Amino acid sequence: MRSPSHPAMADVRPEAILHALSDPCRAAIFAKITGEGFVETCSAVSALGRRVIPKSSLSNHLRVLREAGLIRCERRGVEMQNHSRFAEVEARFPGLLHAIIAAYAHDDGGPHETAAEPRAAALPRP
C-alpha cells in the first residue's frame, strides 16, 4: 500500500488552507488533531461531540486537510496516524490558522460552539 503524498511547505498555498478549513467539520477535525498534543488515529477523530463522521466522509476530510498541507498522515499497521503541521503553517502564514479557528468560535461577538465547530482554545498560542 502506498504512503500518502504531502506537499512541501513551500508549495502550500493560502487558498488551499482556506478551502480546507471552510468546512466546519474539517476545521473541527484539524483543531482536534492540533489540540490533542499527540498523534490521532482516524478512529479517534471520527467523533465530534455527539456526532460520528462516517468513515468515507472522514477519509475525504483528512485527504483535503493533507493535500492543503495542514496535516501529515503516516500508516502504522492498519491505522493512519495524523500529525498536525500547525507550527510549519504558522511559520509560513503567521496568524492565519488562529484567525480561521477563532472565527468559528465566535458568533455575534460571543463564544459559540456546536459539536462540529472547532474551539480556538484547542490551538497553540501564537
Backbone torsions as a table, in degrees:
resi	resn	phi	psi	omega
1	MET	NA	135.0	-178.4
2	ARG	-72.0	146.1	171.7
3	SER	-81.3	144.4	179.2
4	PRO	-68.4	149.1	178.1
5	SER	-88.6	149.9	-179.2
6	HIS	-128.6	137.4	178.6
7	PRO	-71.3	145.5	171.9
8	ALA	-66.7	148.3	-177.0
9	MET	-59.3	-31.2	178.0
10	ALA	-66.0	-22.4	-179.5
11	ASP	-93.8	-5.9	-179.0
12	VAL	-72.4	129.6	-177.2
13	ARG	-108.4	141.2	179.7
14	PRO	-61.0	-33.3	179.3
15	GLU	-66.4	-31.2	176.3
16	ALA	-68.8	-39.5	177.6
17	ILE	-64.9	-46.1	179.4
18	LEU	-61.1	-42.2	177.6
19	HIS	-62.9	-47.3	-177.6
20	ALA	-60.9	-40.0	-176.5
21	LEU	-93.0	5.4	177.3
22	SER	-72.9	-19.8	177.7
23	ASP	-91.0	121.3	-178.6
24	PRO	-57.0	-33.7	179.5
25	CYS	-66.7	-45.6	178.1
26	ARG	-65.1	-39.0	178.3
27	ALA	-62.8	-39.6	178.5
28	ALA	-66.9	-39.8	177.5
29	ILE	-62.5	-46.2	179.8
30	PHE	-62.2	-44.2	179.5
31	ALA	-63.1	-38.0	179.6
32	LYS	-67.1	-45.1	178.8
33	ILE	-62.1	-43.6	-178.5
34	THR	-69.3	-43.3	-174.1
35	GLY	-74.4	-22.6	-177.2
36	GLU	-69.0	-28.6	179.5
37	GLY	79.2	5.4	176.2
38	PHE	-147.1	170.5	-177.2
39	VAL	-68.2	131.8	177.6
40	GLU	-103.1	135.1	171.8
41	THR	-83.5	161.6	179.4
42	CYS	-56.1	-43.0	-178.1
43	SER	-65.4	-27.7	-178.9
44	ALA	-75.2	-23.6	179.5
45	VAL	-100.8	3.7	-177.9
46	SER	-73.5	-20.0	178.9
47	ALA	-103.2	121.6	174.8
48	LEU	-118.4	104.6	-174.2
49	GLY	65.5	-127.5	178.5
50	ARG	-93.4	0.2	-177.2
51	ARG	-98.2	133.5	176.1
52	VAL	-107.9	128.0	-179.3
53	ILE	-84.0	130.0	177.0
54	PRO	-59.6	148.3	-175.9
55	LYS	-55.9	-41.3	-179.1
56	SER	-65.6	-40.4	177.9
57	SER	-67.8	-41.2	179.8
58	LEU	-61.5	-42.9	178.5
59	SER	-59.9	-41.7	179.0
60	ASN	-66.3	-44.3	178.9
61	HIS	-60.3	-44.7	-179.7
62	LEU	-66.5	-35.0	176.9
63	ARG	-63.8	-44.0	179.3
64	VAL	-63.4	-43.6	177.8
65	LEU	-63.0	-41.0	179.6
66	ARG	-65.8	-47.2	-178.1
67	GLU	-66.8	-24.4	176.5
68	ALA	-80.5	-10.1	179.6
69	GLY	89.1	13.3	-176.7
70	LEU	-87.1	-26.7	178.6
71	ILE	-135.7	160.1	174.0
72	ARG	-119.6	129.3	-178.4
73	CYS	-109.3	135.2	177.5
74	GLU	-131.7	135.2	178.2
75	ARG	-81.0	128.7	175.2
76	ARG	-128.1	95.6	-174.9
77	GLY	68.4	-122.9	179.6
78	VAL	-93.8	-7.1	-178.7
79	GLU	-98.8	149.8	169.9
80	MET	-101.4	124.1	177.2
81	GLN	-99.3	139.7	-173.7
82	ASN	-115.7	126.8	178.5
83	HIS	-113.0	136.7	176.2
84	SER	-75.8	141.9	173.9
85	ARG	-105.9	28.4	-175.8
86	PHE	-52.1	-49.9	-176.5
87	ALA	-62.2	-39.5	179.3
88	GLU	-66.4	-43.3	-179.9
89	VAL	-68.4	-40.5	179.2
90	GLU	-62.0	-37.5	178.3
91	ALA	-67.2	-35.9	-179.0
92	ARG	-79.7	-40.2	-178.0
93	PHE	-129.2	77.1	-174.7
94	PRO	-56.5	128.4	175.3
95	GLY	84.3	-13.1	-175.9
96	LEU	-61.2	-50.8	-176.6
97	LEU	-66.2	-40.4	177.8
98	HIS	-62.0	-41.2	-179.4
99	ALA	-64.0	-42.2	-178.8
100	ILE	-66.6	-48.9	-178.1
101	ILE	-66.2	-38.8	178.4
102	ALA	-63.8	-34.0	178.6
103	ALA	-63.2	-35.9	177.0
104	TYR	-70.6	-29.7	-174.4
105	ALA	-82.4	-10.5	-177.4
106	HIS	-124.2	137.0	177.1
107	ASP	-139.9	123.3	-178.1
108	ASP	57.1	37.8	175.7
109	GLY	82.2	-6.5	-178.9
110	GLY	-121.4	158.6	179.6
111	PRO	-64.0	139.4	-179.9
112	HIS	-148.0	131.8	-179.7
113	GLU	-146.8	136.2	171.5
114	THR	-117.0	177.3	-179.2
115	ALA	-61.6	-25.4	-177.4
116	ALA	-100.6	4.0	-179.1
117	GLU	-104.7	142.5	-179.6
118	PRO	-77.1	162.3	175.2
119	ARG	-108.1	129.3	179.1
120	ALA	-62.7	-30.6	179.9
121	ALA	-64.5	-17.5	-178.2
122	ALA	-76.4	-14.1	-177.0
123	LEU	-93.5	152.5	175.2
124	PRO	-61.8	148.6	178.3
125	ARG	-76.1	145.5	179.2
126	PRO	-68.0	NA	NA
